[in-house]
């Protein structure tokens, strides 16, 4: 029996035991530079501002935020799949001013399809510098602001009160009928277990109204 056949059998057995799913490959993280003082670390829900360069394994650069486009760093929210899954995994617990090198396997990047200059099945390498961290729309701070009774779940009334305040903050008149319709839509999309509340876990996912 060949080595390849043995490996195939072992992988099949492992998939059977674990319910058919192989373990997801990890992102390799190398810290190139870290500030002496770190007042805050990035977490899911935060908005991050980064400069980055992306390379293929052979060293070919396929993008740089410093030299292409408007040459400005880019904003995104961590953990809600606005960016590659490898970034969501590899940019957690990062300090402002920190510089990391991420080696992202194909399955956490563009997969078998590839994209543009990136061939199918490519492992990608990113040099990323974190410029700024801000509270995002899905941050713990935002959740706590909405969670008026501190029970770690949002009721319909709490979401409605938040929408009213947001409308007033931006100069719009309160409209109970409109707010009620928005609350219905939010709970329809976010209350996954249909228990009448949005839990802190369910809150992780982005919704336009919040």
N, C-alpha and C positions, 0 to 999 in steps of 0.2 A: 504493500500500500504506500502510495506516495505521501510526502509531507503535506502537499496541497490537499489531498483527500482527507488526511487526518484533521487538518485545520478546519476544513469545511464541516466535517462531522461534529467537531467540538463546538464550532460556532452555532450549528443547528441545534445541538443539545442545549447550549446556553440560552438560545432564543426561546426554546420550548419551556425551559425552567422559569425564565423571567417573564413569561407571558407573551413571547413573540417580539420583544423589543430589545435590540442590542443597546449597550450603554452609549450615550451620546459622547462624541469626542470632545476633548477639552481645548480651550484656548490657552496657548502658551503665553504667559505674561512675563516680560522682562522690564524691571524698573530701571530706566536710563538715568533719570535725575529726579530727586525728591526734595522739596523745600525743607529747611531746618525746622520751621514751625508749620504745623498743619492744624488750622482752626476748624476745619470742616471736611468731611469725606463724602464723596458722592454716593448716592443710594438711589434705588428705584423710585421714580417719580420726580427726581430733580431734573431741572433744565441745565444742560451743560453747554459751554461754549468752547469749541476745540479748533485747533489747527492740526492738519494731518497730511501725511503723504502715504500713498498706497503703492505697493510693489508686488509684482509677480515673484515667484521663487527664484527665477533667473536674474533678478535684480532690475527688471524693466519697470520703470515708474508708470502707472496708469492714471494717477491723479495726484495733484497737490493743491491744497486750498490756498497756499501761499503764492503760487505762480499762475494759477488758472482761474477762470471766472472773474469774480470781482475782487479776488485776492483777500477776502475777509474771512475770519474764522466762521464756523457754522454752529448754529444753535440746534439742539434736539432734546427730546425728553427721554431719559434713560428708562429702559424696562418696558416700553409699550410697543416695541417693534417698529419704531420710526426709522431705525438704522439696522444694520446687519445684526443677526442674533449673536455673532461673535463679539460685537461691540457691547451689546447689552450685558454679556457675561464678563468681558474683559475690562470694562471701565468702572466697575463697582469699587467702592472704598478707595477712591483716588483723590488726592489733594489738589487744590488750586496751585498751579505752577509745576505740577508733576508731569514728567515725560515718560511715556511707556512705549515699548515695542510689543505689538500683539502679532502672534502667528496664528492665523485663523484657518482651520480646516475647511475644505470645500462645503461640507454639510452645514456649516454655520456661516457660510458666505453666500455665493451664488449657485452652489450645487452643480447638478449635472447639466443645467442649461447654460451657465455662464452669462455674461452680459457685456456688450460692447467689445472693448479690447480684452476682456477677461475670458480666456478659453474655458470650456466646460471642465468641471472637476478640479479647478485651480485652488491650491492653498494660497492664501494671501497674507502679506506682511504689511503692517501699518505702524508708522511712527506717529504717535499722537501726543499732543501737548494740551493739557487742560488749562484753559485761560480763566474760566469763571464758573461758579456754581450758583444757581438761583432756585428758589422754591418753585416747583412746577405745579401745574393744575392738578396733578395726582400725588402731590407730596403728602407726607404725614401731617405737616403743618396745616395744609388746606383741609384735610379730613378733620383735624381737631377743631378747626374754626367752624366747620359745619356741624360737628357733633356736639350739640348744645348741652346734652345731659351726660356726656362722657361715658357712654355705654358701649363705645366701639362699634356702633352701627348707626346708620342714618334712616330716620323715619321719613315718611312722606312730608310731614309738617316741617321737619328740619330742612329738607331740600327746598321746599316751597319758600321758607323764610330766607334762605340763602339767595334764591333767584330774585326775590323781591329786592333785597339789599343790592344785588348786582345791577338790577335795572335802575334803581334809584341813583346808584353811584355814577351811572353813565347818563343820567339826565332823562330817563324814561319814566313815564307815569306808571304806577302799579296797575296791573291788570289781572285780577284774580282768575278770570276765565282762561286767559292765555297761560298763566303760570300753572294752572291745574292741568291743562293739556300737555305742557312741557314735562311736568312731574310724571304724568301717565306714560309718556314716551320714554323718559329716563328709566323708570322702574321696569318697563317692558323689556328694555335692552340690558339693564344691569343687574336686576334682582334675579340672579341665575337660579337660586333654589326656591324662588317664589314664596318666600316667607314674609313678605311685606316690608323688608328692611334691606338696605345695601350695606353689606359687611365691609370691614376694612380691606379684606382680600378682593372682594368684588369691585371695590373702588379703584383698584390698580389699573383697570382698563379705561382707556380714554373715551369720553363722550363729549360731543360738541357743546352741549348746553352747560356743562359744569366747568 
